[in-house]
Amino acid sequence: MPDNRPVVVLVHGIWMTGFEMALLGRRLRATGFSTRRFPYSSLRTAPERNADDLANFIDRLPQETVHLVGHSLGGRISELLLRRHPRLVKRLGRVVTLGTPFAGSHIARLLARNPVSCLLLGKAGPTLVSTVASWNHEPPLGVIAGDRGPGIGHLIPAMPKPHDGTVALTETVIAGAADRITIPHGHLPMLFQRQVASLVANFLNNGTF
């Protein structure tokens, strides 16, 4: 029989593998969701191609309803998925982003200026310096953003404040989001917080944090 429980696809960020989202996935499963991690190369493969691969990944899932939870760059790939594959809109339930720089990343822009440091961004560079001003997609979007925490942002000149150590709070702003919330956690540490898992589950179930 088909599994009719909603499935949450976890989409990791740049320089990550997806395993750092394992605890979040386990906590979501405890609330009744099925979860799957979408593995991709954040440096060697362009975000557009990763979005296409994500569409193929979703096509192979047996569940009728698919939610997306994207951390950092993973949120941008989720938005690209909806833009490039509108056929999936009716199947997708809700989308949550965690520390996603919809307004572009100050750190990425600094790295992109140098021919050596830009290598740290790989093929994700153009996406991370670009801006998505508005969420123009049918699946509701919930935005979770941190306003404190460790990270390279404390060493970067003119880094907008407050920030989560990597992404500034203003960089996570996007018009058209159904709900947003600011939490007192850092960019990577937020993935390990029980509060964040609860917020994600609330939005996926109810459309609000």
Secondary structure, DSSP 8 states (H G I E B T S, - for coil): ----S-EEEEE--TT--SGGGHHHHHHHHHTT-EEEEE---TTTS-HHHHHHHHHHHHHT---S-EEEEEETHHHHHHHHHHHH-GGGTTTEEEEEEES--TT--HHHHHHHTSTTGGGGTGGGHHHHHS---B--SSS-EEEEEE----SGGGGSTT--SSBSSSSBGGGG--BT-SEEEEES--TTGGGG-HHHHHHHHHHHHHS--
